[in-house]
Amino acid sequence: MDATGLGEPQSFERVLSSMCTEPHPLARQAAERFLATNPGDPETYRTVAELETEVVERLGDVVGLDSPSGYVATGGTEANLQAVRAARNLSDTDAPNVVAPASAHFSFSKAADVLDVELRLVELDEDFRADPDAMRAATDTDTVLVVGVAGTTEYGRVDPIPDLGEVAADAGARLHVDAAWGGFLLPFTEWEWNFADAPVDTMTVDPHKHGMAAIPSGGFLAREEATLDALTVGTPYLESGTQASLTGTRSGAGVASAAAVLRELWPEGYRSEYERASDLAAWFAAELDGRGYDVVSPTLPLVSADVPEATFEALRERGWRISRTAADELRVVCMPHVEEGMLRSFLADLDDVESKA
Amino acid sequence: MDATGLGEPQSFERVLSSMCTEPHPLARQAAERFLATNPGDPETYRTVAELETEVVERLGDVVGLDSPSGYVATGGTEANLQAVRAARNLSDTDAPNVVAPASAHFSFSKAADVLDVELRLVELDEDFRADPDAMRAATDTDTVLVVGVAGTTEYGRVDPIPDLGEVAADAGARLHVDAAWGGFLLPFTEWEWNFADAPVDTMTVDPHKHGMAAIPSGGFLAREEATLDALTVGTPYLESGTQASLTGTRSGAGVASAAAVLRELWPEGYRSEYERASDLAAWFAAELDGRGYDVVSPTLPLVSADVPEATFEALRERGWRISRTAADELRVVCMPHVEEGMLRSFLADLDDVESKA
């Protein structure tokens, strides 16, 4: 079967730390079919270019935005960077700054370095959410962007996006929401997080996370076409003329897989997965709590718990792919490939390790 | 067969403009196997992380560099941007500029906007190559990077890299070579273009072009580890600690496909393809010349010729995917999927169009 001789790719049997997952079977098939296409050259690769238009339209449905502008990016890092870049390019300050909660993904630090803007990270409230008053205090006349996170990487928290919209408006800044992971879960909750709920200018929402598309399939969405215009450079020798994406050649596999899975799963398939993952996270949190660990109560299907360092390391040695929050808590993401049997097996190992400690 | 309902991906039967191609069968199989892996999270996805180390090592062989630093990027745009970013970050000027030939790929314009550096594009010599004297005149004490192109997008030209190395050294700047397309062709020529031939600091060399890997598979290589350090940000919540790539989550498909095809084809398979493509380009150029078109004599397998606008449009209407140089010449790239029968069919259409003009 394997003529490549490269060995086995990662099995997901013990992966609890990743926000990537096994793609949906239709997403996989679409990715394989469109492997050799390049939506970065839309006049040459027209079918995949049309699929990208469709994906952006459907992502608009996911995030409450009619007639979205945007494109399929490599992932959340590119989309977050583009949001900062658009805000910087559309401003007239020479010393732009971005105000974000301390929970913002490390891609904002990367964006700050790349784009040469100042990143002001603001302390969270006691429930690990953005604190609008503290964020407001961090803004000034050079603030070009206020960032909210809808589904934080470490605790799955949802920032108060409408309040952050007021902070941004009062500062004369734009509002960006990073829903890279949360975007395919939040439509089935009561949280206010999307373009319809608040004056959001740009959003990151990644099909290749809980959207079950294949890597690389990120989403960068903007309310106004002018945002894309602020990112555009000319493309001599391509017939299409201009390009707003950060990369040039892009993966048709990512685009096609997102198209296939969105057609198949939006909205009811994603609703089922949200409910399944949420129930699983609640159960797993209760199991950890029952063992006496200090558990951060999940709001989205991501569980953090204060497990001793030695236990964590012993579990890693048993092949569990787990990671830690900045506060050194164990962090488990209930992605589509994570099922109850897998977590029962993990808990059995946890109990075994602890019994020997 | 096609459960996705997305229709047919682009056939390469009439694609003459693209620098992408149908991947090698082993590259395709490797990409499909590693679709759901993420080398951006090397502690979780260890097999693909090891393959990336192997690919960088093998790319070092392609470009004449022992112990290369680098990584598999999304493509040439990211690699070029990272070269500019490293040069900017390692300099101490507040007003950095980059001196590049007018033939530099449009990704340098994108990089200049993203990174807020000045791009100085310098006129070419009469054979469309970088002019070292003119480049030297464009440098000053704020020049952080001199760029040479080894295989230009429009005419396949190879800049005088050793001379540009002197220009860079005299300006106290770094030297970057963009061999995104040319890197898998030039090892079989007499051109001086690589790390062994000149004091090159960084290079772009894309496996997903003439390397026959699957998209996205770009290469960013650096002589010194310090270059990567200048691009590094911390990655809290991942176990690996830091990240030098521009994107976060990355495609394991691109990495694995590059590993598979490099094992298979380097060097003799690539040599055969270079010879095949070069012979084909020479034949095609002669065919066009014989018809009275003004042909830019190819140095690498890329042919440009002065075909009238109306003829060009008529050929596009017949389904040929062709593109134009900035001077409006027809531009045909002899990629691995481009074979003599295909070009004979193109010439027959060309003759037919012209006979009706």
HADDOCK unambig.tbl for C-alpha pairs under 7 A between the chains (distance, minus, plus):
assign (segid A and resid 4 and name CA) (segid B and resid 26 and name CA) 5.83 0.50 0.50
assign (segid A and resid 4 and name CA) (segid B and resid 30 and name CA) 6.10 0.50 0.50
assign (segid A and resid 4 and name CA) (segid B and resid 260 and name CA) 5.77 0.50 0.50
assign (segid A and resid 9 and name CA) (segid B and resid 33 and name CA) 6.64 0.50 0.50
assign (segid A and resid 9 and name CA) (segid B and resid 34 and name CA) 5.54 0.50 0.50
assign (segid A and resid 9 and name CA) (segid B and resid 47 and name CA) 6.33 0.50 0.50
assign (segid A and resid 9 and name CA) (segid B and resid 48 and name CA) 6.98 0.50 0.50
assign (segid A and resid 10 and name CA) (segid B and resid 37 and name CA) 6.46 0.50 0.50
assign (segid A and resid 10 and name CA) (segid B and resid 45 and name CA) 5.84 0.50 0.50
assign (segid A and resid 10 and name CA) (segid B and resid 47 and name CA) 6.67 0.50 0.50
assign (segid A and resid 21 and name CA) (segid B and resid 36 and name CA) 6.74 0.50 0.50
assign (segid A and resid 22 and name CA) (segid B and resid 36 and name CA) 5.73 0.50 0.50
assign (segid A and resid 23 and name CA) (segid B and resid 36 and name CA) 6.83 0.50 0.50
assign (segid A and resid 26 and name CA) (segid B and resid 4 and name CA) 5.84 0.50 0.50
assign (segid A and resid 30 and name CA) (segid B and resid 4 and name CA) 6.10 0.50 0.50
assign (segid A and resid 32 and name CA) (segid B and resid 32 and name CA) 6.22 0.50 0.50
assign (segid A and resid 33 and name CA) (segid B and resid 9 and name CA) 6.67 0.50 0.50
assign (segid A and resid 34 and name CA) (segid B and resid 9 and name CA) 5.58 0.50 0.50
assign (segid A and resid 35 and name CA) (segid B and resid 214 and name CA) 6.78 0.50 0.50
assign (segid A and resid 35 and name CA) (segid B and resid 215 and name CA) 6.87 0.50 0.50
assign (segid A and resid 36 and name CA) (segid B and resid 21 and name CA) 6.74 0.50 0.50
assign (segid A and resid 36 and name CA) (segid B and resid 22 and name CA) 5.73 0.50 0.50
assign (segid A and resid 36 and name CA) (segid B and resid 23 and name CA) 6.82 0.50 0.50
assign (segid A and resid 36 and name CA) (segid B and resid 214 and name CA) 6.64 0.50 0.50
assign (segid A and resid 36 and name CA) (segid B and resid 215 and name CA) 6.73 0.50 0.50
assign (segid A and resid 37 and name CA) (segid B and resid 10 and name CA) 6.48 0.50 0.50
assign (segid A and resid 44 and name CA) (segid B and resid 321 and name CA) 5.63 0.50 0.50
assign (segid A and resid 45 and name CA) (segid B and resid 10 and name CA) 5.84 0.50 0.50
assign (segid A and resid 47 and name CA) (segid B and resid 9 and name CA) 6.33 0.50 0.50
assign (segid A and resid 47 and name CA) (segid B and resid 10 and name CA) 6.69 0.50 0.50
assign (segid A and resid 48 and name CA) (segid B and resid 9 and name CA) 6.99 0.50 0.50
assign (segid A and resid 75 and name CA) (segid B and resid 249 and name CA) 6.44 0.50 0.50
assign (segid A and resid 77 and name CA) (segid B and resid 247 and name CA) 5.54 0.50 0.50
assign (segid A and resid 77 and name CA) (segid B and resid 248 and name CA) 5.64 0.50 0.50
assign (segid A and resid 78 and name CA) (segid B and resid 247 and name CA) 6.05 0.50 0.50
assign (segid A and resid 85 and name CA) (segid B and resid 114 and name CA) 6.94 0.50 0.50
assign (segid A and resid 106 and name CA) (segid B and resid 235 and name CA) 6.07 0.50 0.50
assign (segid A and resid 110 and name CA) (segid B and resid 233 and name CA) 6.17 0.50 0.50
assign (segid A and resid 114 and name CA) (segid B and resid 85 and name CA) 6.94 0.50 0.50
assign (segid A and resid 114 and name CA) (segid B and resid 115 and name CA) 5.78 0.50 0.50
assign (segid A and resid 115 and name CA) (segid B and resid 114 and name CA) 5.78 0.50 0.50
assign (segid A and resid 115 and name CA) (segid B and resid 115 and name CA) 5.14 0.50 0.50
assign (segid A and resid 115 and name CA) (segid B and resid 116 and name CA) 6.89 0.50 0.50
assign (segid A and resid 116 and name CA) (segid B and resid 115 and name CA) 6.87 0.50 0.50
assign (segid A and resid 214 and name CA) (segid B and resid 35 and name CA) 6.80 0.50 0.50
assign (segid A and resid 214 and name CA) (segid B and resid 36 and name CA) 6.64 0.50 0.50
assign (segid A and resid 215 and name CA) (segid B and resid 35 and name CA) 6.89 0.50 0.50
assign (segid A and resid 215 and name CA) (segid B and resid 36 and name CA) 6.73 0.50 0.50
assign (segid A and resid 215 and name CA) (segid B and resid 251 and name CA) 5.67 0.50 0.50
assign (segid A and resid 216 and name CA) (segid B and resid 250 and name CA) 6.59 0.50 0.50
assign (segid A and resid 216 and name CA) (segid B and resid 251 and name CA) 5.85 0.50 0.50
assign (segid A and resid 233 and name CA) (segid B and resid 110 and name CA) 6.20 0.50 0.50
assign (segid A and resid 235 and name CA) (segid B and resid 106 and name CA) 6.10 0.50 0.50
assign (segid A and resid 236 and name CA) (segid B and resid 326 and name CA) 6.20 0.50 0.50
assign (segid A and resid 237 and name CA) (segid B and resid 323 and name CA) 6.02 0.50 0.50
assign (segid A and resid 237 and name CA) (segid B and resid 324 and name CA) 5.31 0.50 0.50
assign (segid A and resid 237 and name CA) (segid B and resid 325 and name CA) 5.14 0.50 0.50
assign (segid A and resid 237 and name CA) (segid B and resid 326 and name CA) 6.42 0.50 0.50
assign (segid A and resid 238 and name CA) (segid B and resid 323 and name CA) 6.17 0.50 0.50
assign (segid A and resid 239 and name CA) (segid B and resid 323 and name CA) 5.97 0.50 0.50
assign (segid A and resid 247 and name CA) (segid B and resid 77 and name CA) 5.54 0.50 0.50
assign (segid A and resid 247 and name CA) (segid B and resid 78 and name CA) 6.05 0.50 0.50
assign (segid A and resid 248 and name CA) (segid B and resid 77 and name CA) 5.62 0.50 0.50
assign (segid A and resid 249 and name CA) (segid B and resid 75 and name CA) 6.46 0.50 0.50
assign (segid A and resid 250 and name CA) (segid B and resid 216 and name CA) 6.61 0.50 0.50
assign (segid A and resid 251 and name CA) (segid B and resid 215 and name CA) 5.67 0.50 0.50
assign (segid A and resid 251 and name CA) (segid B and resid 216 and name CA) 5.85 0.50 0.50
assign (segid A and resid 260 and name CA) (segid B and resid 4 and name CA) 5.75 0.50 0.50
assign (segid A and resid 321 and name CA) (segid B and resid 44 and name CA) 5.59 0.50 0.50
assign (segid A and resid 323 and name CA) (segid B and resid 237 and name CA) 6.02 0.50 0.50
assign (segid A and resid 323 and name CA) (segid B and resid 238 and name CA) 6.14 0.50 0.50
assign (segid A and resid 323 and name CA) (segid B and resid 239 and name CA) 5.95 0.50 0.50
assign (segid A and resid 324 and name CA) (segid B and resid 237 and name CA) 5.31 0.50 0.50
assign (segid A and resid 325 and name CA) (segid B and resid 237 and name CA) 5.11 0.50 0.50
assign (segid A and resid 326 and name CA) (segid B and resid 236 and name CA) 6.16 0.50 0.50
assign (segid A and resid 326 and name CA) (segid B and resid 237 and name CA) 6.42 0.50 0.50
